[in-house]
Amino acid sequence: MANDEVVLLDSYVSMFGMRVRIALAEKGIPFEYREENLRNKSPLLLEMNPVYKKIPVLIHNGKPICESLIIVQYIDVVWKDRPLLPSDPYQRAQARFWADYVDKIFFAGRKLWTTKGEEKESGKKELIEYLQVLEGELGNKPYFGGDIFGFVDVAFVPYYCWFYAYETCGNFSIEQYCPKLIAWGKRCLERESVSKSLADPHKVYEFVQIMKKRRLAKQDPTTELDHRKNVMSDHFNGQVCTIAMVSF
């Protein structure tokens, strides 16, 4: 499959896109990265994902695969070297369960910059509880699958570069509640596939701040912003990261 054409439609700070980047890197698969402007979606994205119109989308020999966990599983099946999912059916089912559970973090975490007061505190409490459940599942293992970096790690570790934004917006320390997760995240970062795929935590925080400002501007009837001009972008280390109020 050396001559396969692999294209990834993605966004720099998307934890969902990072999953795919890590999986491709783990397998040693060369691919073409295309940054998407989520406020002005490319014709290719709309063609390849007409249902959800979201990134990431993996295009393999002209055929699109959508939704990050489905993409990672597809990669694992097509490129069989260095398997990410366990071979045992029960362990495989458990890995899929925990990978799905991980995304509870997304919905709780975004409350830290989209809400205020009691609702924000509720979101912080939810986030900590979800992280503590995941820490309990990790236990004293090096990785979620044991001694081998695998599917659940790929699903979860992109959130690690969002921890700084969560902590700063929520005014708390994840390490205080989940020290094992912090140690696990640092361990994962020692892998080249992870270190080169994760976004800079400070760039993630900048992204969050811009989203927060856009949200406040939309809620302010006196704003001078022209809401018809719904495109705004910032440059992160030479990559254009679209500032979008949509889920990745």
C-alpha positions in Angstrom: 0.0 0.0 0.0 3.1 2.2 -0.5 1.4 4.1 -3.4 -1.8 4.9 -1.5 -3.0 8.5 -1.5 -3.8 9.6 2.0 -5.2 13.1 2.6 -6.4 14.5 6.0 -8.8 17.4 6.2 -8.2 18.8 9.6 -7.8 21.8 12.0 -4.7 22.5 14.1 -6.3 22.6 17.5 -8.9 19.9 17.0 -8.4 17.1 19.5 -10.4 14.9 17.1 -8.0 15.6 14.2 -5.0 15.0 16.5 -6.3 11.5 17.1 -6.0 10.8 13.4 -2.6 12.4 13.1 -1.3 10.3 16.0 -2.7 7.1 14.5 -1.1 7.8 11.1 2.2 8.6 12.7 2.1 5.5 14.8 1.6 3.4 11.7 4.3 5.4 9.8 1.8 6.4 7.0 2.7 9.5 5.0 -0.2 11.8 4.3 -1.1 15.2 3.0 -2.4 17.6 5.6 -4.9 20.2 4.6 -6.0 22.9 7.1 -9.7 23.6 6.8 -11.3 27.0 7.4 -14.4 26.0 9.3 -16.1 29.3 8.7 -15.5 29.0 5.0 -15.5 25.3 4.4 -13.8 24.0 1.3 -15.8 22.4 -1.5 -13.7 19.3 -0.9 -14.8 19.0 2.8 -18.5 19.6 1.8 -18.1 16.9 -0.9 -16.3 14.4 1.3 -18.5 14.8 4.4 -21.9 16.0 3.1 -23.8 14.8 6.2 -21.9 16.5 9.1 -19.7 18.8 7.1 -17.0 18.5 9.9 -13.4 17.7 10.2 -11.5 15.4 10.5 -12.0 13.6 7.2 -9.5 11.0 6.0 -9.5 10.6 2.2 -7.9 7.2 1.3 -7.5 6.8 -2.5 -10.3 9.2 -3.1 -12.7 7.6 -0.6 -13.7 9.6 2.6 -13.9 8.2 6.1 -15.4 10.5 8.7 -15.6 10.7 12.5 -12.3 10.5 14.4 -12.8 7.2 16.3 -14.1 5.5 13.1 -11.1 6.9 11.2 -8.6 5.5 13.8 -10.3 2.1 13.6 -10.2 2.2 9.9 -6.5 3.0 9.9 -5.9 0.1 12.3 -7.6 -2.3 10.1 -6.1 -1.2 6.8 -2.6 -0.8 8.0 -2.1 -3.8 10.3 1.4 -3.1 11.5 1.7 -1.8 15.1 -2.0 -2.6 16.0 -3.8 0.0 18.2 -6.7 -2.2 19.2 -6.2 -5.4 21.1 -6.9 -8.7 19.4 -9.0 -10.1 22.2 -12.7 -9.4 21.4 -13.6 -8.4 25.0 -10.6 -6.2 25.4 -11.3 -4.6 22.1 -14.9 -3.9 23.2 -13.6 -2.3 26.4 -11.2 -0.1 24.5 -14.0 1.1 22.3 -16.1 1.8 25.4 -13.4 3.9 27.1 -12.5 5.8 23.9 -16.2 6.8 23.5 -16.3 7.8 27.2 -13.4 10.1 26.7 -15.5 12.6 24.7 -17.6 13.5 27.8 -14.6 15.7 28.5 -15.3 17.8 25.4 -18.9 18.8 26.5 -18.0 19.4 30.1 -14.8 21.3 29.3 -16.3 23.8 26.9 -18.6 25.0 29.7 -15.6 26.5 31.3 -15.6 29.3 28.6 -19.1 29.2 27.3 -20.9 29.6 30.7 -20.7 31.6 33.9 -21.4 31.2 37.6 -23.1 28.0 38.8 -23.3 26.5 35.3 -19.5 27.0 34.9 -18.8 25.5 38.3 -21.1 22.6 37.4 -19.1 22.1 34.2 -15.8 22.1 36.1 -17.2 19.5 38.6 -18.3 17.3 35.7 -15.0 17.6 34.0 -13.1 16.6 37.2 -15.4 13.7 37.8 -14.9 12.4 34.2 -11.2 12.7 34.5 -11.2 10.9 37.8 -13.1 8.0 36.3 -10.5 7.8 33.6 -7.7 8.0 36.1 -9.4 5.1 37.9 -9.4 3.1 34.7 -5.7 3.9 34.0 -4.7 2.8 37.5 -1.0 2.1 37.8 -0.7 1.0 34.2 1.7 2.9 31.9 -1.0 3.1 29.3 -4.7 2.4 29.2 -4.2 -0.9 27.4 -1.4 -1.9 29.8 2.3 -1.8 28.7 1.4 -0.8 25.1 0.3 2.5 23.8 -3.0 1.9 22.1 -6.5 2.9 21.0 -7.7 4.6 24.2 -4.4 6.5 24.6 -4.8 7.7 21.0 -8.4 8.8 21.7 -7.6 10.6 25.0 -4.1 12.1 24.7 -5.2 15.0 22.4 -7.1 16.4 25.3 -3.9 16.6 27.3 -2.9 19.7 25.3 -6.2 21.3 26.2 -5.6 20.8 30.0 -3.9 24.2 30.2 -7.0 25.9 28.8 -9.3 24.0 31.1 -7.2 24.8 34.1 -6.8 28.5 33.2 -10.4 29.1 32.4 -11.6 27.1 35.4 -9.0 28.3 37.9 -8.0 24.8 39.1 -5.3 22.2 38.8 -6.0 18.9 37.1 -2.9 17.4 38.7 -4.3 18.1 42.1 -7.2 15.8 41.3 -5.6 13.4 38.8 -1.8 13.1 39.2 -1.7 9.8 37.4 -3.2 11.3 34.3 -0.6 14.0 34.2 2.1 11.5 34.5 0.5 9.4 31.8 0.3 12.5 29.5 3.9 13.2 30.0 4.7 9.6 29.2 2.7 9.8 26.0 4.5 13.0 25.0 7.8 11.0 24.9 6.4 9.3 21.8 7.3 11.1 18.6 3.8 10.3 17.2 2.3 12.3 20.0 4.7 15.1 20.4 4.6 16.1 16.8 0.8 15.8 16.5 -0.4 17.7 19.6 -1.1 21.4 19.4 0.8 23.9 21.6 -1.2 24.2 24.8 -0.8 28.0 24.8 -2.0 28.2 21.2 -5.0 26.1 22.3 -5.7 28.7 25.1 -5.4 31.5 22.6 -7.9 29.8 20.4 -10.3 29.4 23.4 -10.0 33.1 24.3 -10.8 34.1 20.7 -13.9 31.8 20.7 -14.9 33.3 24.1 -14.6 36.9 22.7 -16.6 36.0 19.6 -19.3 34.4 21.8 -19.5 37.5 24.0 -19.6 39.8 20.9 -22.5 37.9 19.5 -24.4 38.2 22.8 -23.8 42.0 23.0 -26.4 44.0 21.0 -24.2 47.1 21.1 -21.2 45.4 19.4 -19.8 47.1 16.4 -18.8 43.7 14.9 -20.4 42.9 11.6 -21.8 39.5 12.2 -22.3 39.0 8.5 -18.5 38.8 8.3 -18.3 35.4 10.0 -14.8 34.5 9.2 -11.9 35.1 11.6 -8.6 33.4 11.7 -5.3 33.4 13.6 -1.9 32.1 12.6 -0.4 29.4 14.9 3.2 28.6 14.1 2.6 29.1 10.4 -0.6 27.1 10.3 -4.0 28.8 9.9 -6.3 27.8 12.7 -9.9 28.8 12.0 -11.7 30.4 14.8 -15.0 28.7 14.8 -17.9 28.4 17.3 -18.6 24.9 16.0 -17.5 21.6 17.3 -14.6 20.1 15.5 
